[in-house]
């Protein structure tokens, strides 16, 4: 029988490019963080004890929190799936993907604020290599095992503070690429070069391949039935990200006054990443698919290529050539390693504090916990690499994972929220409600798939309708199971005070190099002042109001008039849409890039001066001290501490 499979797309880059980015960039970040950790230990006395490794002294500022939130939520699926939706359904795909994740994020953020307020001493709260293979021909199994190496190095070296600093670097690079792509597509590309030309190409594409369920089959409309259905799927699966321990870890590492601001800025700035990238690469893929510059030309993309998320890398290659391929590899590398680094620290925290310290060795010292956390980081990275390698050999694509993960994870949302918001919830409900919710969701997912398609395959399970049923029942059913189990077995009426009585910072006095002042600072983190408590209560209220406002704006105020009228964008309105996209990208990029630098300017200046040797012996030279600390009052106290040491 003749082989009817489409011809493979030639790799845009040599294999060495893939291995170079995986290994080279990983080594670069690992060595850089090792050096920065040494600088912080030398000049700021930030010795890597278990508390510093897991919580970064709970001192991270608003800007770094926001950049870390953006980086943590910008997983490979954010980049690939949002572009795939826009390629498939038009402008609505970019908007629906971004807005539903943003809404779930805003509705979730009251939980970490409450965790920070009620348990100030807490330590925890109990993607793929396909693109590298498509662009470089790199072995997918090798990619799965090589990508985590650099992450393990810098995570072990610098702990969660290293993840914040690397998150910042990653996010800045991603925003640079977003802006380059926008300017190229809509300003100077010979293939497109203007909003008007993009508009004409998309109207032509709708004539060739109209979208079923879209108004007039057009790509330039918000009325997209499939887009709305997938938006509902993303809204439900988006909650699964809210059970990710790393997001709570960001709040734990934050200064109490910075928690709300960091999360709010991060949520809004994150929206610009999928929205702006998809409005660029997703639309470019659809507009240029019949152009000789597109990698698959003269054929269109196959279903498997679309499901693998290759619309974005193919569009980048058509728009920017080999430079576009490199840019996509960089973004995927940044997205994968950033989220993975945060998860490594969080899993290490859970095993170290919630398992080992709670049940195996309650008297474990800081040195023992730090050593165990390093071992867990290595073992969990190896475990994840094995899982990723196994998935790469199946028909399961990144889109399938993104749209179905909520069926497994979302049932934990209500029990987790109730843990810090509803004192009556009992232990039985905490344990059984998520398990029953997952079982219910899987049953409804499989049942609805078989009912509509009479067969259960990866393709039929990935259809939007069964995914809506499975994800929705997984998310909603624990809201019934939780109270039912609570009142069936008796409300627990949990005493929030136990958080502060039983959860304490670790004694790191046996860690080499730890200073007395650092130990005093760590012990002070067990409590929050009355003013801080009142401030965080106000933050909880503000977070609730903000979540309502964002939900109304993103779901009703903006899209409903466009959806209800079935409006197809005019050329003038599409120009506005592109300008709006640029404004989102610029605003988010400037906030994420400049705010952390501004807030950390005094520390940066302080370290720089000490590196030049001007900070040595400050206590013996009053004029030097005055010059160093002029306009920087908090540095004076820090200098006194360092001089005593």
Beta strands, then each sheet from edge to edge (+ up, - down):
end
